[in-house]
Amino acid sequence: MKWTLLFIVLAVTQKCNQPSSEQMQNMTKSFDVQGHRGCRGLMPENSIPAFLKALEIGVTTLEMDVVISGDGEVIVSHEPFFSHEIALDPLGRDISKEDELTHNIYQMNVSDIQQYDCGSKPQSRFPDQIKMKTYKPTLKEVFQHVEVGFPPIILRGSSTILRSKRIPDYYGLFHPAAEEFCDRVMSVIVASKLNERVTIQSFDPEVLEVIHLKYPSIRLAFLVEQGEYESNRAILTFTPDIYSPEFSMVNKDLVDQVHMDQMKILPWTVNSEKDIQSMVKIGVDGLISDYPDRVLSLVTQGAVK
């Protein structure tokens, strides 16, 4: 089952001690290290602590997901409900898989949403993830924490990526229609004066077409998880700025094709050192990873030229 989701990616450059600022500046000129859901392998996903930790590590881009609340706010969350895998209810109780859809974010206001704990539950897939009580923030809050908490950060091109998976049958139940969805997210971006540093990224061609038509200055990225390159390209009426496939689809021929079509290629979600090295060697322009520290380590050791 696929839901309407928006994934936000915030590209940044900052001063840091590890690696050296000179190394980081040289690296960020040529390779985009994106922290998936902040840095999900290390901190609770899509949380302010995860985004701040990713910035501390030295990522060039923060990736996050957004959905819409019942009171029309843009909430940073992968699902439009509280997943049994990561959330505890307001009384600290487990949420069952069978029950999770009843914890519908699109039917709640922000104050209710932020009573849920989305950071204390152990994650078997991410055993190194630090556990802490935390909540799903609004997109506005994330922008405020990033800019106020880390004044040395420079937000640079393609700073925000929106990712959307949408089911028309669920309009009005878990999410608004595509145009309203995009407008609500763009209103936060515009109010935060991030228009010129935004890329909208989506699996859903309708979302990309809406943004292309209504917000033509916004950079666009097309997420794909299957299919041949030429068939995927033909889905859109325009050429996006970035082609972002699931990493197992990527080989040197694909990288060359994408570059020939004047797009960047950023695979997702690349976590093992072996896969990171493989992607880097065939010339991708960046990587989306739950462990951006691993990518940065390889980058500063010379794996990325």
N, C-alpha and C positions, 0 to 999 in steps of 0.2 A: 504494500500500500504506500503510495507516495502522497506527500502533503505539500501544501504551499509553504515554502521556507525561503528565507532570505539570508544569505551568508555575506557578512560584511568583512572586508579585508582592509586594514589600515596600514598603509606603507609608511615606514618611518626610518629616519636616520638619527642616531644619537651618539653622544660621547660615552665611552665606556672604558673600563680598565682591562677587561678580559673578553675578547682579544683587544689589542691596542687600537686606539682610535684610528691610526693610520691604516692598519690592516682592514678595519671595518669599512672605512671610507673607500679604499681601493676595491674591496669586494663588492660593495653595494652599487658600484658603478656598472657592474656587469652581470650580477646574479641576484635574483630576488628570493630571499629566504622567508617563507611565509609560515607563521605559527598557526596551525590548524586549531580552530576554536580557542585561540589564545596559545596554549601549549598543553593540550589535553593529556599528553603522556606524563606531565609533571604536576599539573594543578587542575582543580575542577573546571570542566569545560565551560566555555562561554561565560566566565565570571570575571569580575574586575581583577581579583587576585591573579588570574591566569594571564590577563592582558598585561598587567604590570610586571609580572615575572618574565613574560616573553620580551618585553622592552628591556628589562634588566639584562637578560641574556644577550640581547643585541640583534633581534630580528629586524628585517627590513620591512616586513608586512605582518599585520595582525589580521587573521581571518576569523570571522564570527558569523553567526546565523541570526536572522531576525524573523519574528512573527508579529501578529497584531493582537492586542488585548481587547477585551470587551468595551473598554472605554476609549478605544482608538489610539492607544499609545503603541509605539514600536518597541517590542520586547526582544532582548537578545536570548534566543533559545533555538535549539535545533528542531524540536518538534513543537506543534501547536498545542501540546498537552504535556503533562508531567510524566516523563518516562519512568517506568518501574526500575530501570537500570541505574538511574542516578538520583532520584528524588525521594524525599520523605515528606509526608503530609504535614500540615501546620501543627499537628500534635506529636510529630516525630515518629510516626508509624510508617512501615513499609507500604508501598503502593503495589498491588498485584498487577501482573501483565494484563489480566482480564479486565481490570478496573481502570487502567490508566487513561482510556479515552474519556472517562467521565470527569477527569481533571482537566477540563478544556480551557485553555488560556484565552481563547476567543470569547468565552462566556464569563470571564472574570475581570475585575478591575485591578489596577496595579497594586494597590495596598493588599489585596488578597493574594495575588501572585507572589508577592515578596515575603509571604509568611512561610512558604515552602523552603525546605533545606535541600539545596542541590550540590552539596559538597562534602557531606559527612559519610555517605555510603561508600563502602569499599568497592573498588573497581577491579575485577579479576583480569580484565584486558589490559589494565594499566596499573600494575602492582606498585610502581614507584610514585604514583600520583599522591601528593600530600592531601590529607583529609582535613577539612575545616568546614564550619558552618558558613554557608554563603547562599546567595539568592540570584535569581535571574534579573539583571539590571535592565533599565531602559537604554535604548541606543544613545539618548541624550546624556545619560549618566556616564556612559563609557567615553564619549567624546570629551566630557568635562574632566574626567579623571586623567585621561591620556594627556591632554593639553596642559592642565593645571599641575598635575603631579610630576610631570617630567618636562620642565621648561626648555631643556636643551634640545628636545626632539624637534626635528624638522619633518613635517609631513610632506612627502614628495609624491610625484605622479602615481596614478592608480592607487589611491589611498583607501578607497572603500569599494568592496565588491559585494554585490547582492546576488545571492544564489536562490533560485526558486524551483521547487517541485510542486506541481499544482494538479488538483483533481477538480474539474468543473462541478461534479456532483456534490462536492462539499462546500461550495460557495454558501456563505451565510451560516454555516455550521462550525467550521474550523478556521475559516479565513474569508476575507472579502474577495471579490472578483479581481482579476489581474490589474486592471487600470487603477482601481482604488488602492490596491495593495502597493503598487509602485508609487502612487502619489503620496501616500502616507509616509513611506520611507524617504522619498525625495524631499518632503517638507522638512524633515529633521536635518537632512544633509544641507539643504539650502539655508536653514536657520543657523546652522553651525558654520556656515561660510566655507564648506568643503567642496563646493561644486566642481572647482577646477582640479581637484585631487581625487576624483571619484571614478571608479570603474564598476559597472554593473555586471555581475556574473550570474549566469542562470543555465539550468538544464532546459528550461521552458522557452521555446522560441517566441511564444506570445509575449512573455515578459520583455524579452530583448527587443521585439518589434515595437512594443509600446514605448519603451525608453528611447529607442532610436527615433521614433516619430515625435514624441513630446519633449524630449530633452536631448536634442541632437549633439550637444557639446560633450555629453557624458561618454567616457570610454566604456566599451562593452567587451565581455568575455563569454565565450560559449563553452559550457561544461558538457562533456559527453562521457558515457560509460559503456557504449557499445556502438557497433556499426562501422562502416568504411568511411574514410576521410571524405571522399568526394560526395558520398550520399549525405553525410552530416552537413557539409558545407552548403549543399543545395537546399537544405531546410530553411535557411535564412535568406532574406531578400537583399542582404548587404554583407560586407566583409567585416567581422568584428575585429577588435584590436588584439584579442588574445584567444587562442584555442587551448582549452584545458581538459585533456582526456584523463581517464583513469590510467595509472602509470603502466599497467601491464599491456596496454594497447600501443605503447610508445616504442618505436625503433628509430634507427638513424634515417631511414627513408622518410618516415613521417615528419621528423624534425626538419629535414631538408624541404619537404613539400610545404610545410607551414611557413617556414621562413621565405620560401619563394613567393608565397602569397602575401607577403608583407605583414605577417602576424607573429606575435610571440607565442611560445608554447610553454605552459606551466602545468606539469602533471600533478595529480593528487592520488592518494595520500601516501607519501613515501617515507617509511619509518626505519627500515633496516639499513645498516651501513652499506651492505652489499648492493641494495637497490639504489641507494643514494649515489654511490659511486658509478653505478651503471648508467643512471640517468644523466649525471654530469658529463660522463665521457662521450655521450652521443650528442651533446650540445644543446640541452634544454636551457631555457632562459631563467628558470627558477624552479623551486619545489615547494609544495604544500606538505607540511609534515606535523605530526603530533609531537615530534621530538626535534624542534628546530635547533636545539643545542647540538645534536649529532650532526646536522647539516653544517652548522657554523664551525664545528670542530674540524670537519673535513675540509671546509672552505679555507680556513686559516692555516691548515697543514699543507695547502697547495693542491688539493684535489680539484679546485675550481681555478682556472686561469683567467 
